Amino acid sequence: MNRIQRTMIRCKVEKEKALACFLTAGYPTPEELLPLVCAIEKGGADIIELGMPFSDPMADGPVIQLSSQIALQQGVTLEWILSQVRLIRQRSEIPIVLMGYLNPIIAYGAEKFFNDSSLAGVDGIILPELPLEEQGRYADLISANRLANILLVTPTTSTKRIVLIDKGSSGFLYCVSTAGVTGSPKSKIDTNYIKKVKTTAKKNPVLVGFGIKSAEDAKRAVLNADGVIVGSALIELIGKGKSLAAIEVFVRRIKNGMQKR
């Protein structure tokens, strides 16, 4: 078992809902990544999702798109991101998931990238643009390096396809709460859809992402799920220059707010 699996088992045993927090690596500045990770972990996050900046992040809304552009302008690369993962590992055993797009990985060299990621201390990979039918291109490399291959389902995914995606996924199943991009202002948590995913997924715990902006959103999402992923709302706070203490409080509010009382 890797860190993600151990964390999800711990949350289940302790009857906790898991919280994954997304950071764009290198935003707002490269120097702030490590302090942000520490503050988020202190606030109660169970998993860190690091976004690998890309010029055309198709699954992301304006907030994360802008953060990616700023990070790229400051020279953030995959090599730098992996160096930061190694620094995080000197301080923490929190699970780390890399989320990103294929072009930079292909340029880096896929075999080298997955191997270097594992050696640096990465635990899982999310490749949102890669459909189930194309997962085989990298599944063996991901598995050989003991990385979780985290796949996504959406409100338009059929029940039959959810079964197949769940079988192909590892670590957890990423349940996209809306048919839009991250941070959509019109997104609404569909509890019936989430319940369908949770009922259908037999292999993996289910974490809900896209559109989780508050403790109330998180609490509603986990009525039928094992946890949530918070991204745009957190990036927006960071972009406003909120202090590390304020970021920690925001994370703790989400974490505490979705636990059963």
N, C-alpha and C positions, 0 to 999 in steps of 0.2 A: 504494500500500500504506500502511496505517496502522501504528501502533506494534505492535499485536498481530500482524499478519501478519509484520512484520519480525522480531519476537522469535521467533515460531514457526519461521521459516526459519533464523534464527541457531541455535536449539537443534538443529534437524535437521542443519545443516551441521557443528556442533560435536559432534554425537552426544550431546547432553544431553537429559534429560527436563525438561520445563517445570514450574515450580511457581507456582501462583496462590494468593495468600493473601487470605482474606476478613476484612474489618474492618467492624463496624457503625459507621457514621459517627456520631461524637459519643459513643461509649462507650469508656472509662468516664466521661470528661468531654470536652467539646468541645475543650478546650485540648490534649488528649493525642493527637489524631488525627495531626497532622503529625509529632511525634516517633515515633509508632508506625510510620507509613509509612516513615520514614527507617531505623528499626531493622530492619524487615522487608526492605527493599531491601538493606540492608547484609548481612543474613543470607543473601542469595542468591535472594530471590523474583524471579520474572520478570514477574509480572503482579499488580496490586493490584485486588481486587474490593471495591468499597465498597457495603455494604448501606445502602439508603435506609430508615430506620426507618418502620414502619407498625404500626398498632394490631392488625392481624389478619394476620400473616405466615403464610399457610397452608402453605407448604413448609418452614417452619422448626420445629425442635424447641425444647425448653424453654430451652436456653442462649441461643440467638439471640433467641428471643422476649423473654426477660428483658432482654437488652442493648438491644433495640429500645424496650422500655417505658421503660427508664432514659434513653435518648437523647431520646426524645420529651418526657419530663418535664423535661429540661434545655433544651427549646426548639429542638431540631434541626429544620430545615426543608430543603426542596430548595434554596432560595436560599442557605442557609448552606453546604450540601454543595458546591454549585458554586463558592462563594467559596473553599472549602478546596481544591478541585481546582486553581483558579487559583494558589493559594499553592504547592501541590505542584509545579506546572509551572515555578515560578521556580527550583526546586531539582533537578528530576528529569524524565527522559523515560521513566520506567517506564510501561508501558501501564496505563490505568485503565479498569475496567469498572464500570458502575453496575448493581446488582441491586436490583429492587424491584417494587412492585405498582402497579396502574393507578390506584387512587383518587387518590393524591396527584398523579400526573402529569396526570390529567384536570382536577383542581382548578387546577393550575398553568397548564394549557393545553398540549395535546400538541405542537402545532407549535412553540410558544415553548420548551417544555422541551427537545426534541431539538436545536433550533437553539442554545439557550443552552449545552447540554451540550457540543456540538461546539466552540463558541467558547471554552469554559472549558478544553478540553483532554481531554475524555473520549474514549475510543476505542471503547467497546462498551457494549451494553445487554443485560441479561438480564431478561426478564419471565416468571417461572415460571408464573404463572396463565393465561397466554395460550396456548391450544392452536393447533396448526398452522393449523386452519381459520380462525382469527381474526387470524392474523399480518398478513394483507393490510391490516388497518385502519391499521397503523403502518409497514409495511415500506417504503413509498415515502418516508416522512418520515425514517426511520432511514437509508436508503440515500442520500437527498439530502444528508444532513448528514455523510456519510462515516463513519458509525458501524457497527461490526460488530453484526449481529443474531444473538446467540448463543442457539441453541435447545437444548432438552433432550430426551434420550431416557431411558427407564427400563427396568427388567427386564420390564415388561409390554408394551413397544413391539414390535410385529411387525417382521419384517425388511423387509417392504414399506414400512411407515411410516418406519422408520429411513432408508431411501433418500430418501423425500420430505423428511424433516426435515433431513437432511444437505444436500440441494439448497437448502433454504430458509435454512439457517444460513450465517453467515460469521464469520471470525475463528478459531473452533474450535467443535467439537461438544461439548456438555456431557453427559457420560455419567453419569447418576445411578446410583450403585452399588447402591442398595437401594430397595425399594418404599415405604419409610417416609420420615420427615422427616429433616432434618439432625440429626447428632449422635445417631442412634439407638444405644442401647447394645448392641442385638442385631444390628446390621448386620454382614454378613460379605461380604468381597470375593469375588464370583463371577467367576473368571477366564475361564470359558467364555462367559459373557454379554459380558464386556468384549471378548473376542476376536471375538465375533460382530459387535459394534458396529464395531470397528476394521476388520474385513474388509469390512463392508458400506459403511462411509463412504468414498466415493471423493473427495470434495471437500475435506473439512476434517480437520485434526488432531483427535485425540480426547483430551480431558482428563476425568479421573474425579473426581467429587466425591461428597459425603455419605459419612460413615463412615471418612474418612481421619484417623486419630488419631495415627499414629506413623510413623517411618521404615520400619518393617516393613510396615505397611499400604500405604504409598506404593510401596515396592519391589515388592510383590505386584501392585498395580494396574497398574504400568507395564510388566509383562511383556508386555502386549498393548495398551499405550496410549502416548500421547505426553507425558503429564504428569498431574499431579493438582491438585486444588483443596482446600485445607485451610481449614476454617471454624470449626466448633464447638470443636475442640480448642484452637485459638488463642484464641478468645474466652474459653474457660474459664480459660486461663492468665492472660489479661489481667484477668479478673474476680477472680482470686485475688491480684491486686496484684503479680504478678511484675515484676521490673525490665526496663527496655529491653534490658539486656545479656542477661538470661535469655530474653527473647523472640527476640532475634537468634540465640542459640545453638540454640533450638528450631527455628527456621526453617532454619538451616544444617544441622542434623542431618537434617531431612526432605530438603532439597535434595541433600546429599551421599549420603544413604542409598539413594536410588533410582537413582543413576548406576551404570553397569556397571563392575565391577571386574575 
